[in-house]
């Protein structure tokens, strides 16, 4: 052990990149007039935001609307960069999505919140719809301005009403749907196609076409895309629909047959023949299409699961992004991809049946393009995953199923990633599976459920086989499992506040670790010493000595802890209820680095396994360097962190050397009498006391009791602002107020009041400057009066 005089640990954790949600499932995505950017709406419990997203790299270019404003409807002009929003206060607002500036704001005539907005093709007319009974008796499901007409439909009578956009007179109604109308597409020769959730497509009163699925969108298919898919030119154009089945369907509604020509399957761009087949379930699958829009000859598709897909003009899936994630419950580093072993996959589960796959290259920020894999037979939410050697993946979902898959990676892109089902654990668990853990060689694994039951099973090429089982290992459900580095021990943390140890593979009890006051959420073995770490909802992280099963260290926090990982041999990285990511020193029992991460609970953390080992990993206070960690939480964000300790130490050493050099130069300038240069250097070094002394010397050398304005004019603007900030502090003391007043006088001569008020620090210091200046003026007036009185008393009476 090190002595008490050992220096404190230095650990620096920096956020490298983040997957930031930009879209809420169920809200529409709008295309910008340039065909490159899209405007997406993101709703939270606090308010709403509009994100301008570049489809070339899915980069968020701009954020509109503050988080405190609840947006109820959005429309984007197809002619210019105008965006119109409506909020719960019935205010309509115009934005410019290219500059982010706010334009006009006005109050609507509606009596209830606006649910839909529509803009005409020329961008000169704006229509708004509400459920206040104006023109409709129910909640609007469709609002469209096109061809000089306004089309609207509600969820009460399922009719599409056609209004004149100039006179607001009702021109007629389109009937035939038996459920809410969700889409309208204008075709050639004055014809229109409407789609709805009644599994029918109504063709301008001329025909009703069964679609065998509930539809959410209906658009005119891009001509270039239809030709690339070999559909040829169709008189009147093709109609593209999307809905419950998750397939994009191309319909020829010009002929007497009126049939589906082609289907694009979700995600892989796979094609199938016509027939209009769809799912028979009345419920929406997570991959169901919620919105589709054209971008040139390509398509942008948003799905109910939160993914956003970009298809090229040839119908090939170009990219997929996670516009929104649910609560991220599990993250882990996936297998290498391609020939470059350093490039790896990142895996995450978000309370849904999809496994989200991302690409990561060390040295670069993560590429947040996504591949959403729906695993074989999984319809329930995935709870946890565990990666095994040989690109094998264990998954557990609600319902007690544990499945073994193989991740196949073709090429060096996400398009070549797929999961092949190998087998299920038989017999499965009776309750929801809560934890998984596997040995380092991948031949054994263990699972636990909420009943509670722990099962150890052997993994073969045909699937997992149970070899041992323990019923009631704890009084309450088991939350977490971990396997020791030598594959001989299994640790289980439970809601009954204890950690139990078992031998592998027979699951024979070894001992129980007690000390936590609330349920244990995560356990991890140290890779360097015989230590086990656990975190609990009692805000404590405990380190246990496996030689005598005693508590080696107790690290007291201030928020419930949910997950942890080891950083070297003497540091822990934890995530907690407040979203903080903390690095703890086991030796000092205290945090050495704290970083704000997630908004809300941070559920999980995983090491990407790329840390360089320390010179002596068993020494106190040493750790690996350059490692990366991935964290996930209830805010639907993924954060990528890096251990930048070596860089931080080098930067601090460089800063100290630079400060010493500049201090020496300041001393040289003062010694040679170059006061003007010395003042600039003292201001840049943020030394107010030294700067005040230099100002006093300059005032004394001027011979007029003032600071030369030309000297202040020669300072850079940031240094002038700092001089103003220092003067505010000097002005609060009567002993140093003279230098402050001289500096302020010079600043007022070289800067106009408007320029001074534009500085961010002026408004903060102005009240104090005025108050103390008035006090100094009153003191000067009193001194002058006293001086005059003394002169009168000292005068010769005879005179």
C-alpha positions in Angstrom: 0.0 0.0 0.0 1.2 3.5 -0.6 1.8 6.0 2.2 -0.6 8.8 3.2 1.6 11.3 1.5 1.1 9.8 -2.0 0.0 12.4 -4.5 -3.6 12.3 -5.6 -4.6 10.4 -8.8 -4.9 12.2 -12.0 -7.6 10.9 -14.3 -9.2 12.8 -17.2 -12.3 11.5 -18.9 -13.5 13.4 -22.0 -16.6 13.0 -24.1 -15.6 12.2 -27.7 -19.0 12.0 -29.4 -22.7 11.5 -28.8 -25.7 10.0 -30.6 -28.2 12.8 -30.1 -31.9 12.0 -30.9 -33.4 14.4 -33.4 -36.8 12.9 -34.2 -39.8 11.6 -32.3 -41.6 8.6 -33.6 -45.1 9.6 -34.9 -44.0 13.2 -35.8 -43.5 14.0 -39.5 -40.3 14.8 -41.2 -40.3 17.7 -43.7 -38.0 18.2 -46.7 -36.2 21.5 -47.2 -36.5 23.2 -50.6 -32.8 22.3 -51.4 -33.5 18.6 -51.4 -30.6 18.0 -49.1 -31.8 19.0 -45.6 -34.7 17.8 -43.6 -36.5 19.4 -40.6 -37.3 16.9 -37.8 -39.4 17.5 -34.7 -38.2 16.1 -31.3 -40.7 16.2 -28.4 -39.7 15.8 -24.8 -41.5 16.3 -21.5 -40.1 19.8 -21.2 -40.9 21.0 -24.7 -40.0 20.6 -28.4 -37.1 21.2 -30.7 -36.8 21.4 -34.5 -33.5 20.0 -35.9 -32.2 20.8 -39.3 -30.4 17.6 -40.4 -28.1 17.2 -43.4 -28.9 13.9 -45.1 -25.4 13.5 -46.5 -24.0 12.6 -43.1 -27.0 13.0 -40.7 -25.2 15.9 -39.0 -27.4 18.2 -37.0 -26.7 21.6 -38.6 -29.1 23.8 -36.5 -31.6 23.6 -33.7 -34.8 25.7 -33.9 -37.3 26.4 -31.1 -36.3 26.4 -27.5 -36.8 23.4 -25.3 -39.4 25.2 -23.2 -41.9 25.7 -26.1 -44.3 22.9 -26.8 -44.8 22.7 -30.6 -48.1 21.1 -31.8 -47.7 21.5 -35.6 -45.0 22.1 -38.1 -44.9 23.0 -41.8 -42.1 23.7 -44.2 -42.3 25.8 -47.3 -41.4 24.0 -50.5 -40.4 27.3 -52.1 -38.0 28.8 -49.6 -36.3 28.3 -46.2 -39.4 29.2 -44.2 -40.6 27.0 -41.3 -43.9 27.6 -39.6 -44.7 26.3 -36.1 -47.7 26.4 -33.8 -47.5 26.0 -30.1 -49.9 25.3 -27.2 -50.4 29.0 -26.6 -52.0 29.2 -30.1 -49.1 31.3 -31.4 -47.9 30.9 -35.0 -44.2 31.6 -35.7 -42.1 31.8 -38.8 -38.5 30.6 -38.8 -35.7 30.5 -41.3 -34.1 27.1 -41.1 -31.0 28.1 -43.0 -30.1 30.9 -40.6 -32.0 29.9 -37.5 -33.5 33.4 -37.2 -37.1 34.0 -36.0 -39.4 36.0 -38.2 -43.0 37.0 -37.6 -45.2 35.8 -34.7 -48.9 36.1 -34.6 -51.9 34.7 -32.7 -54.2 32.3 -34.5 -58.0 32.5 -34.6 -58.4 28.9 -33.3 -59.9 28.2 -29.9 -58.0 24.9 -29.3 -54.4 23.8 -30.1 -53.5 23.6 -33.8 -52.7 20.1 -34.8 -51.8 20.5 -38.5 -50.2 23.1 -40.7 -49.9 23.2 -44.5 -48.0 25.5 -46.9 -48.9 26.0 -50.6 -46.4 25.1 -53.4 -45.4 28.8 -53.9 -45.0 29.4 -50.1 -47.5 32.3 -50.1 -50.4 30.6 -48.2 -50.5 28.9 -44.8 -53.4 26.7 -43.6 -53.9 25.6 -40.0 -56.2 23.0 -38.6 -57.6 22.4 -35.2 -60.3 20.4 -33.4 -62.3 23.5 -32.5 -65.1 22.6 -34.9 -64.1 25.0 -37.7 -65.1 23.1 -40.8 -64.8 19.7 -39.1 -66.3 17.9 -36.1 -63.3 15.8 -35.1 -59.6 15.8 -34.8 -57.9 16.4 -38.2 -55.8 13.6 -39.7 -55.0 15.3 -43.0 -54.3 18.9 -44.2 -52.9 19.6 -47.6 -52.6 22.8 -49.7 -52.1 22.0 -53.4 -53.3 23.0 -56.8 -55.2 26.0 -55.4 -57.3 23.8 -53.1 -57.2 22.8 -49.5 -57.8 19.1 -48.7 -58.7 18.2 -45.1 -60.0 15.1 -43.3 -60.9 14.3 -39.7 -61.3 11.2 -37.7 -65.1 11.5 -37.3 -66.7 10.9 -40.7 -63.5 9.9 -42.6 -64.4 12.2 -45.6 -61.8 14.3 -47.4 -63.2 17.8 -47.8 -62.0 19.9 -50.7 -62.0 23.7 -50.1 -61.1 26.6 -52.3 -57.8 28.1 -51.1 -58.9 31.6 -52.2 -62.6 31.8 -51.2 -62.6 29.2 -48.4 -65.8 27.7 -50.0 -66.4 24.0 -49.7 -66.2 22.5 -53.2 -67.0 18.8 -52.4 -65.9 15.7 -50.5 -64.2 12.5 -51.2 -65.9 9.5 -49.5 -65.2 5.8 -49.2 -62.8 5.3 -46.3 -63.9 3.6 -43.1 -61.1 4.8 -40.9 -58.8 7.8 -40.6 -57.4 9.2 -43.8 -53.6 9.6 -43.5 -52.3 10.4 -47.0 -53.3 12.2 -50.2 -51.4 12.2 -53.5 -52.3 14.4 -56.5 -51.8 12.6 -59.8 -52.1 13.8 -63.5 -55.4 14.7 -65.2 -56.9 16.0 -62.0 -57.0 12.7 -60.2 -56.1 12.1 -56.5 -55.2 9.1 -54.4 -56.1 8.9 -50.7 -54.9 6.3 -48.2 -56.0 5.4 -44.7 -55.8 3.0 -41.9 -58.8 1.0 -43.1 -56.5 -1.1 -45.4 -58.1 0.6 -48.5 -56.7 3.1 -51.0 -59.4 5.3 -52.4 -58.7 6.4 -56.0 -60.5 9.7 -56.6 -64.0 8.1 -56.3 -63.2 5.9 -59.3 -62.1 2.8 -57.5 -61.2 1.3 -54.1 -58.1 -0.8 -54.0 -57.4 -3.2 -51.0 -53.9 -2.8 -49.6 -54.1 -5.5 -46.8 -52.5 -3.1 -44.3 -53.1 0.1 -42.5 -51.4 2.9 -44.4 -49.7 6.0 -42.9 -48.4 7.8 -46.0 -49.1 8.0 -49.7 -46.9 10.0 -52.1 -46.2 10.1 -55.8 -43.2 7.8 -56.6 -40.2 9.6 -58.0 -40.0 8.8 -61.8 -36.2 8.2 -61.6 -36.6 5.7 -58.8 -39.4 3.8 -60.7 -37.2 3.6 -63.8 -34.2 2.4 -61.9 -36.3 -0.4 -60.4 -37.4 -1.5 -63.8 -41.0 -0.4 -63.5 -40.8 1.7 -66.6 -43.0 4.7 -67.4 -46.6 4.4 -66.3 -49.2 6.8 -67.6 -50.2 9.1 -64.8 -47.2 8.0 -62.6 -46.9 5.5 -59.8 -48.1 5.8 -56.2 -45.8 4.9 -53.3 -47.4 3.8 -50.0 -46.1 2.8 -46.6 -47.7 1.6 -43.4 -48.2 -1.3 -41.0 -46.2 -4.0 -42.9 -43.0 -1.9 -43.1 -42.8 -2.3 -46.8 -42.7 0.4 -49.4 -45.1 -0.5 -52.2 -45.3 0.8 -55.7 -48.8 0.9 -57.2 -50.0 1.2 -60.8 -53.5 2.7 -60.5 -53.8 3.8 -64.1 -54.8 0.5 -65.6 -57.9 -1.6 -65.0 -56.0 -4.0 -62.8 -54.8 -1.4 -60.3 -52.2 -3.6 -58.6 -49.0 -3.4 -56.6 -46.0 -3.7 -58.9 -43.2 -3.9 -56.4 -42.4 -4.0 -52.7 -39.2 -2.9 -51.0 -38.6 -4.7 -47.8 -37.4 -2.9 -44.7 -33.8 -2.2 -44.3 -32.1 -4.4 -46.9 -33.6 -3.0 -50.0 -34.9 -6.4 -50.9 -37.6 -6.7 -53.6 -40.5 -8.9 -53.9 -43.2 -9.3 -56.4 -46.6 -7.7 -56.6 -49.7 -8.7 -55.0 -50.0 -6.1 -52.3 -49.5 -8.6 -49.4 -49.1 -7.2 -46.0 -49.2 -8.2 -42.4 -52.4 -9.6 -40.9 -51.9 -8.3 -37.4 -54.0 -5.3 -36.5 -51.1 -3.9 -34.4 -48.2 -1.9 -35.7 -44.8 -3.6 -35.9 -41.8 -1.5 -34.8 -40.7 -1.4 -38.4 -43.9 0.1 -39.7 -43.5 3.2 -42.0 -44.7 6.4 -40.4 -43.6 8.9 -42.9 -42.0 8.9 -46.4 -40.9 11.9 -48.6 -39.0 12.4 -51.8 -35.5 13.8 -51.9 -34.7 14.2 -55.6 -35.0 10.8 -57.1 -34.4 9.1 -53.7 -36.6 8.5 -50.6 -36.4 9.3 -46.9 -38.4 7.0 -44.7 -39.1 7.3 -41.0 -40.3 4.3 -39.0 -42.2 3.8 -35.8 -39.1 2.4 -34.1 -37.4 5.7 -34.5 -35.0 4.8 -37.4 -34.7 7.1 -40.4 -33.6 5.5 -43.7 -32.3 7.1 -46.9 -32.8 5.3 -50.2 -30.9 6.2 -53.3 -32.5 6.7 -56.8 -31.8 3.0 -57.5 -33.8 1.8 -54.5 -30.7 0.8 -52.5 -30.5 1.6 -48.8 -27.8 4.3 -48.6 -27.9 5.0 -44.9 -29.9 4.4 -41.7 -29.8 6.6 -38.6 -31.4 6.4 -35.2 -33.6 9.4 -35.1 -34.8 8.4 -31.7 -33.8 5.7 -29.2 -35.8 4.5 -26.3 -34.2 3.9 -22.9 -30.8 2.4 -23.6 -30.6 -0.6 -21.2 -27.5 -2.4 -22.5 -24.4 -1.4 -24.5 -21.4 -3.5 -25.5 -18.4 -3.5 -27.8 -19.1 -5.7 -30.8 -16.7 -7.7 -33.0 -14.1 -6.3 -35.4 -15.3 -5.6 -38.9 -13.5 -6.2 -42.1 -9.7 -6.6 -42.4 -9.0 -3.6 -40.1 -9.3 -5.2 -36.7 -9.3 -1.8 -35.1 -12.7 -1.0 -36.6 -15.4 -2.4 -34.4 -19.2 -2.6 -34.0 -21.0 -1.0 -31.1 -24.2 -2.8 -30.0 -27.1 -1.3 -28.0 -30.6 -2.2 -26.9 -33.3 0.4 -26.3 -36.3 -1.3 -24.7 -37.4 -2.6 -28.1 -37.0 -5.8 -30.2 -34.3 -4.2 -32.3 -30.5 -4.6 -31.8 -28.9 -1.3 -32.8 -25.5 -1.7 -34.5 -23.1 1.2 -35.0 -19.6 1.5 -36.5 -16.6 2.8 -34.5 -13.0 3.4 -35.5 -10.5 4.2 -32.8 -9.1 7.7 -33.1 -12.3 9.0 -34.7 -15.6 9.9 -33.3 -18.3 7.2 -33.8 -20.1 7.0 -37.1 -23.7 7.1 -35.8 -25.1 5.5 -38.9 -27.1 2.6 -37.6 -28.2 -0.9 -38.6 -31.3 -2.1 -36.9 -31.4 -5.8 -36.6 -34.7 -7.6 -35.7 -33.5 -10.9 -34.3 -35.0 -14.2 -35.1 -38.4 -14.6 -33.4 -37.9 -11.5 -31.2 -41.1 -9.5 -30.8 -40.6 -8.5 -27.1 -38.1 -6.0 -25.8 -34.5 -7.0 -25.5 -33.2 -6.7 -22.0 -29.6 -7.7 -22.1 -26.9 -9.0 -24.4 -23.5 -10.7 -24.1 -20.9 -11.0 -26.8 -18.9 -14.3 -27.1 -15.8 -15.2 -29.1 -16.4 -16.2 -32.7 -18.9 -13.3 -33.2 -21.6 -15.1 -31.3 -24.2 -13.1 -29.4 -26.4 -14.1 -26.5 -29.6 -12.2 -26.1 -32.4 -12.2 -23.5 -35.8 -10.7 -23.9 -39.0 -10.5 -21.9 -40.8 -13.9 -21.7 -37.8 -15.9 -20.5 -36.1 -16.7 -23.8 -32.3 -16.8 -24.1 -31.2 -17.1 -27.7 -27.8 -17.6 -29.4 -27.0 -15.8 -32.6 -24.0 -15.4 -34.9 -23.1 -11.9 -36.2 -22.1 -12.2 -39.8 -20.1 -9.2 -41.2 -19.6 -8.9 -44.9 -17.3 -6.1 -46.1 -16.5 -3.0 -44.0 -19.9 -1.3 -43.8 -23.0 -1.8 -41.8 -25.0 -3.0 -44.8 -23.2 -6.3 -44.5 -24.1 -7.0 -40.9 -26.8 -9.5 -40.1 -27.7 -11.9 -37.3 -28.2 -15.6 -37.9 -30.1 -17.6 -35.2 -28.3 -20.6 -33.9 -30.6 -21.9 -31.1 -32.5 -21.2 -27.9 -31.8 -22.2 -24.3 -34.0 -25.2 -23.5 -35.7 -25.2 -21.1 -36.1 -21.4 -20.9 -36.8 -19.3 -17.8 -40.3 -18.9 -16.4 -39.9 -15.2 -15.7 -38.3 -12.3 -17.5 -34.5 -12.8 -17.9 -32.7 -10.0 -16.0 -29.0 -10.8 -16.6 -26.5 -12.6 -18.8 -22.8 -13.3 -18.4 -20.3 -15.5 -20.3 -16.9 -16.9 -19.8 -13.9 -15.4 -21.7 -13.5 -18.5 -23.9 -17.2 -18.4 -24.8 -17.9 -22.1 -23.9 -20.0 -21.4 -20.8 -22.6 -18.8 -19.8 -25.1 -18.0 -17.1 -28.5 -16.4 -17.0 -30.8 -15.2 -14.2 -34.4 -14.3 -14.1 -36.7 -12.5 -11.7 -38.2 -15.7 -10.2 -35.2 -15.9 -9.1 -33.4 -18.7 -10.8 -29.7 -18.9 -12.1 -28.8 -21.3 -14.9 -25.4 -22.2 -16.1 -25.3 -23.6 -19.7 -22.7 -24.9 -22.1 -22.6 -23.2 -25.6 -22.1 -25.5 -28.6 -22.5 -25.1 -32.3 -26.1 -26.3 -32.0 -27.0 -23.9 -29.2 -27.0 -23.5 -25.4 -27.5 -26.5 -23.1 -28.3 -26.3 -19.4 -25.7 -28.0 -17.2 -26.6 -26.6 -13.7 -29.4 -24.6 -12.1 -30.0 -22.9 -8.7 -33.5 -22.1 -7.5 -33.9 -19.3 -5.0 -30.3 -18.2 -4.9 -31.5 -14.9 -3.4 -34.6 -13.8 -1.6 -35.4 -11.4 -4.4 -34.7 -11.1 -8.2 -31.1 -11.2 -9.4 -30.2 -7.9 -11.2 -26.7 -8.7 -12.5 -24.2 -11.4 -13.2 -20.4 -11.4 -13.8 -17.8 -14.1 -14.6 -14.3 -13.9 -13.2 -11.4 -13.5 -15.6 -10.3 -17.2 -15.0 -13.8 -18.4 -15.7 -14.1 -20.2 -12.4 -16.4 -17.8 -10.4 -19.8 -16.4 -11.0 -21.0 -13.3 -9.0 -24.7 -12.5 -8.7 -26.1 -9.2 -7.4 -29.6 -9.1 -6.2 -32.4 -6.8 -5.0 -32.1 -8.3 -1.6 -29.0 -6.1 -1.1 -26.4 -8.9 -1.3 -23.9 -10.4 -3.7 -23.4 -14.2 -3.9 -20.5 -16.1 -5.3 -20.8 -19.5 -7.1 -18.4 -21.9 -8.8 -18.6 -22.7 -12.4 -19.8 -24.8 -14.0 -21.6 -26.6 -11.2 -23.0 -23.5 -9.5 -21.8 -24.5 -6.0 -22.1 -21.8 -3.4 -18.9 -20.1 -2.2 -20.0 -17.2 -0.1 -22.2 -14.2 0.3 -21.1 -10.5 0.4 -23.3 -8.3 2.5 -23.1 -4.6 3.3 -25.2 -2.7 0.7 -28.3 -1.1 2.1 -30.3 -1.3 -1.1 -30.5 -3.5 -4.2 -27.3 -4.3 -6.1 -27.4 -3.2 -9.8 -24.0 -4.3 -11.2 -21.0 -6.4 -10.3 -17.6 -6.5 -12.1 -14.4 -8.5 -11.4 -11.0 -6.8 -11.6 -8.8 -8.1 -14.4 -5.6 -7.5 -12.4 -6.3 -8.4 -8.7 -8.6 -10.7 -6.7 -11.2 -7.9 -6.3 -14.9 -7.6 -7.1 -16.7 -4.3 -7.4 -20.4 -3.7 -6.9 -22.7 -0.7 -7.1 -26.1 -0.2 -5.5 -29.0 2.1 -5.2 -27.7 3.0 -1.8 -25.2 5.4 -3.6 -22.2 3.3 -2.6 -19.7 1.4 -4.7 -18.0 -1.4 -2.7 -14.8 -3.2 -3.6 -14.6 -6.8 -2.1 -11.4 -8.8 -1.4 -12.1 -12.3 -2.8 -9.4 -13.9 -0.6 -11.4 -13.4 2.6 -14.7 -12.1 1.2 -14.3 -8.8 3.1 -15.1 -5.3 2.1 -11.8 -3.8 0.9 -13.2 -0.2 0.1 -16.5 1.6 0.3 -16.9 4.6 -2.0 -19.7 6.8 -0.9 -21.6 8.8 -3.6 -24.6 11.1 -3.6 -26.8 9.4 -6.2 -27.9 5.8 -6.8 -25.4 3.9 -8.9 -26.5 1.6 -11.7 -23.4 0.3 -13.6 -19.6 0.3 -13.4 -16.4 -0.8 -15.1 -12.8 -1.0 -14.0 -10.3 1.5 -15.2 -6.9 -0.2 -14.7 -6.5 -1.8 -11.2 -7.2 1.1 -8.9 -10.0 3.1 -10.6 -13.7 2.6 -11.2 -16.0 4.3 -13.7 -19.6 4.5 -12.6 -22.9 6.0 -14.0 -25.7 7.1 -11.7 -29.2 8.3 -11.4 -28.4 12.0 -12.2 -26.6 11.0 -15.5 -23.1 11.7 -14.1 -20.1 9.7 -15.2 -17.5 9.4 -12.4 -14.0 8.0 -12.1 -13.2 6.9 -8.5 -9.9 6.2 -6.9 -10.1 3.0 -4.9 -7.0 4.0 -2.9 -8.4 7.4 -1.9 -12.1 6.4 -1.7 -13.0 9.5 -3.6 -14.0 10.6 -7.1 -11.1 12.0 -9.1 -13.1 13.0 -12.2 -16.8 13.9 -12.6 -18.5 14.6 -16.0 -22.0 15.6 -16.8 -23.4 13.1 -19.3 -27.0 12.1 -19.6 -30.2 13.9 -18.9 -31.7 11.6 -16.3 -30.6 8.1 -15.3 -27.6 6.6 -17.0 -28.3 2.8 -17.0 -25.2 1.2 -18.5 -21.5 1.6 -19.4 -19.2 -0.7 -21.4 -15.5 -0.6 -22.1 -14.5 -0.9 -25.8 -11.5 -2.8 -24.7 -8.9 -0.6 -26.4 -7.0 0.7 -23.4 -3.3 0.5 -23.4 -2.1 -1.3 -20.3 0.0 0.6 -17.7 3.6 -0.2 -17.2 2.7 -2.0 -14.0 -1.0 -2.6 -13.7 -0.7 -3.8 -10.1 0.8 -0.6 -8.8 -1.4 1.7 -6.8 -2.8 4.6 -8.7 -1.8 3.4 -12.2 -4.3 2.7 -15.0 -4.4 2.0 -18.6 -4.5 5.0 -21.0 -6.4 5.9 -24.1 -9.4 3.6 -23.5 -12.9 4.3 -24.6 -16.3 3.8 -22.9 -19.8 3.8 -24.2 -22.7 4.9 -21.9 -26.5 4.8 -22.4 -29.4 6.2 -20.4 -33.1 6.9 -20.3 -32.6 10.1 -22.4 -32.1 7.9 -25.5 -28.5 9.1 -26.0 -25.3 7.2 -26.5 -22.2 8.9 -25.3 -18.6 7.9 -26.3 -15.9 8.7 -23.7 -12.1 8.5 -23.8 -9.5 8.3 -21.1 -7.4 11.4 -21.9 -5.3 11.3 -18.7 -1.9 11.3 -20.6 -3.0 14.2 -22.8 -4.3 16.1 -19.8 -1.1 15.7 -17.9 0.9 16.8 -20.9 -1.4 19.8 -21.5 -1.1 20.9 -17.8 2.7 20.6 -18.0 2.8 22.6 -21.2 0.5 25.2 -19.6 2.7 25.5 -16.5 5.8 25.9 -18.7 4.1 28.5 -20.8 3.0 30.4 -17.7 6.5 30.4 -16.3 7.9 31.7 -19.6 5.3 34.5 -19.8 5.9 35.4 -16.1 9.6 35.7 -16.8 8.9 37.9 -19.8 6.7 40.1 -17.7 9.5 40.5 -15.2 11.9 41.5 -18.0 9.4 44.0 -19.5 9.0 45.7 -16.1 12.7 45.8 -15.5 13.3 47.5 -18.8 10.5 50.0 -18.3 8.3 48.8 -21.2 5.1 49.3 -19.3 2.7 49.3 -22.2 3.7 45.8 -23.3 3.8 44.7 -19.6 0.2 45.8 -19.2 -1.0 43.7 -22.1 0.9 40.7 -20.9 -0.5 41.1 -17.3 -4.0 41.3 -18.7 -3.5 38.2 -20.8 -2.1 36.4 -17.7 -5.2 37.4 -15.7 -3.2 39.1 -13.0 -5.4 42.0 -11.7 -3.0 43.1 -8.9 0.0 43.2 -11.2 -2.1 45.0 -13.9 -3.2 47.7 -11.3 0.3 48.4 -10.3 1.3 48.9 -14.0 -1.6 51.2 -14.5 -0.5 53.2 -11.5 3.0 53.5 -12.9 1.6 54.6 -16.3 -0.6 57.2 -14.7 2.3 58.5 -12.6 4.6 58.6 -15.7 2.0 60.5 -17.8 2.4 63.7 -15.7 -1.3 64.6 -16.1 -2.8 62.0 -13.7 -4.5 60.1 -16.4 -4.0 56.9 -18.5 -3.1 57.5 -22.1 -6.1 56.6 -24.3 -3.8 55.6 -27.2 -2.2 53.0 -25.0 -5.6 51.5 -24.3 -6.5 51.7 -28.0 -3.5 49.5 -28.8 -4.9 46.7 -26.8 -6.9 43.9 -28.4 -10.6 43.9 -27.7 -10.5 40.9 -25.4 -7.8 42.6 -23.4 -9.9 45.8 -23.2 -12.8 43.7 -21.9 -10.5 42.2 -19.3 -9.3 45.7 -18.3 -12.9 46.7 -17.8 -13.6 43.6 -15.6 -10.4 44.3 -13.5 -11.5 48.0 -13.2 -14.8 46.9 -11.7 -13.0 45.1 -8.9 -10.5 48.0 -8.3 -13.4 50.4 -8.2 -14.9 48.7 -5.2 -12.0 49.7 -3.0 -11.2 53.4 -2.1 -7.4 52.6 -2.1 -7.5 51.4 -5.7 -10.4 53.4 -7.2 -8.1 56.0 -8.7 -6.5 53.5 -11.1 -10.0 52.1 -11.9 -11.3 55.6 -12.8 -8.3 56.2 -15.0 -8.8 53.0 -16.9 -12.6 53.7 -17.3 -11.9 57.2 -18.5 -9.5 55.8 -21.2 -12.0 53.1 -22.2 -14.8 55.7 -22.6 -12.5 57.7 -24.9 -11.6 54.8 -27.2 -15.0 53.0 -27.2 -18.5 54.3 -27.8 -21.2 53.5 -25.2 -22.9 51.2 -27.8 -19.7 49.2 -28.3 -19.2 48.9 -24.5 -22.8 47.7 -24.0 -22.2 45.0 -26.6 -19.6 43.4 -24.4 -21.1 40.4 -22.5 -19.4 41.5 -19.1 -20.6 45.1 -19.1 -24.2 44.6 -18.0 -22.9 42.4 -15.2 -20.5 44.9 -13.9 -22.3 48.1 -14.7 -24.6 48.4 -11.6 -21.5 48.0 -9.3 -19.5 50.5 -11.3 -22.2 53.1 -11.1 -22.8 52.6 -7.4 -19.2 52.8 -6.3 -18.4 55.6 -8.7 -21.2 57.7 -7.1 -19.8 56.9 -3.7 -16.3 58.0 -4.7 -17.7 61.2 -6.1 -19.5 62.0 -2.9 -16.3 61.3 -0.9 -14.4 63.6 -3.3 -17.0 66.3 -2.9 -16.8 66.0 0.9 -13.0 66.2 0.8 -13.1 69.3 -1.4 -15.5 71.0 1.1 -13.3 70.1 4.0 -10.3 71.4 2.2 -12.0 74.7 1.5 -13.0 74.9 5.1 -9.5 74.3 6.3 -8.2 77.0 4.0 -10.7 79.5 5.4 -9.7 78.6 9.0 -6.0 78.7 8.2 -6.3 82.1 6.5 -4.9 85.2 8.2 -7.7 87.1 9.9 -6.0 90.4 9.2 -6.1 89.6 5.6 
